[in-house]
Amino acid sequence: MEVTVNKQEGKTVVVLAGRLDTPSSQEVMSTLEPVVADAKGTIVLDCKDLEYISSSGLRIFLTVRKAAAAQGGNVIVKGMSDSIRSIFIMTGFLNLFQIEA
């Protein structure tokens, strides 16, 4: 699992690549701690290279969303594959996030 965090055009862009599952979730959350601590602006979770997401991965998305909401920020999820989108639909996450193609 690879995670890169960049600032682009005033937004924090988090690119997720690989499998976001239980073994990788702790490392991913460690990488995202600064993003969660300063979630006042727009956070973009770029999932174009995300192959799989487990319940542990979904929990990370919720943590980021909760931190952003508490600090007046917002979260955009973009680039979801059909398989990731179906997981978001089944779990009701599609209604929790702003989704971009």
C-alpha positions as CSV (number, residue, x, y, z in Angstrom):
1,M,0.0,0.0,0.0
2,E,1.4,3.4,-1.0
3,V,0.1,6.7,0.3
4,T,1.3,10.1,-0.9
5,V,0.2,13.4,0.5
6,N,0.6,16.6,-1.6
7,K,-0.7,20.1,-1.4
8,Q,-2.2,21.2,-4.8
9,E,-4.1,24.4,-5.4
10,G,-4.9,24.9,-1.8
11,K,-6.1,21.3,-1.3
12,T,-4.5,18.4,0.5
13,V,-4.5,15.5,-2.0
14,V,-4.0,12.0,-0.7
15,V,-3.3,9.4,-3.3
16,L,-4.0,5.8,-2.3
17,A,-2.5,3.0,-4.3
18,G,-2.8,-0.8,-3.6
19,R,-4.8,-2.6,-1.0
20,L,-6.2,-0.7,1.9
21,D,-6.8,-3.7,4.2
22,T,-6.2,-4.5,7.9
23,P,-2.5,-5.1,7.7
24,S,-1.9,-1.8,5.9
25,S,-4.4,0.4,7.7
26,Q,-2.2,1.2,10.7
27,E,0.6,2.4,8.4
28,V,-1.8,4.4,6.3
29,M,-3.3,6.0,9.4
30,S,0.1,7.0,10.7
31,T,0.8,8.7,7.4
32,L,-2.5,10.5,7.5
33,E,-2.1,11.8,11.1
34,P,-0.9,15.2,10.0
35,V,-3.8,15.4,7.5
36,V,-6.3,14.6,10.2
37,A,-4.7,17.1,12.7
38,D,-5.0,19.9,10.1
39,A,-8.2,19.1,8.3
40,K,-9.6,22.7,8.0
41,G,-9.5,22.8,4.2
42,T,-10.4,20.5,1.4
43,I,-9.0,17.0,1.5
44,V,-9.1,15.0,-1.7
45,L,-8.8,11.2,-1.4
46,D,-7.7,10.0,-4.8
47,C,-8.6,6.4,-5.2
48,K,-7.8,5.9,-8.9
49,D,-5.0,3.3,-7.9
50,L,-6.9,1.8,-5.0
51,E,-7.4,-1.9,-5.7
52,Y,-9.3,-3.0,-2.5
53,I,-10.7,-1.5,0.6
54,S,-11.6,-3.4,3.8
55,S,-13.6,-2.3,6.8
56,S,-10.4,-1.1,8.3
57,G,-9.9,1.1,5.3
58,L,-13.4,2.4,5.4
59,R,-12.8,3.3,9.1
60,I,-9.9,5.5,7.9
61,F,-12.1,7.3,5.5
62,L,-14.6,8.0,8.3
63,T,-11.8,9.2,10.6
64,V,-10.7,11.7,7.9
65,R,-14.3,12.8,7.3
66,K,-15.0,13.3,11.0
67,A,-11.8,15.3,11.5
68,A,-12.6,17.5,8.5
69,A,-16.2,18.1,9.7
70,A,-15.0,19.0,13.2
71,Q,-12.6,21.6,11.8
72,G,-14.8,23.1,9.1
73,G,-13.2,21.2,6.2
74,N,-14.6,18.8,3.6
75,V,-13.5,15.6,2.0
76,I,-13.8,14.7,-1.7
77,V,-13.3,11.1,-2.9
78,K,-12.3,10.8,-6.5
79,G,-11.3,8.3,-9.1
80,M,-13.1,5.3,-7.6
81,S,-13.0,2.1,-9.6
82,D,-16.3,0.2,-10.1
83,S,-15.4,-2.3,-7.4
84,I,-14.6,0.4,-4.8
85,R,-17.7,2.2,-5.8
86,S,-19.8,-0.9,-5.2
87,I,-18.3,-1.2,-1.7
88,F,-19.2,2.4,-1.0
89,I,-22.8,1.7,-2.3
90,M,-23.2,-1.4,-0.2
91,T,-22.0,0.2,3.0
92,G,-23.8,3.5,2.5
93,F,-20.5,5.5,2.3
94,L,-21.5,6.9,-1.1
95,N,-23.9,9.2,0.7
96,L,-21.4,10.3,3.3
97,F,-18.8,11.8,0.9
98,Q,-18.7,14.2,-2.0
99,I,-17.7,12.0,-5.0
100,E,-15.9,13.1,-8.1
101,A,-15.3,11.0,-11.2
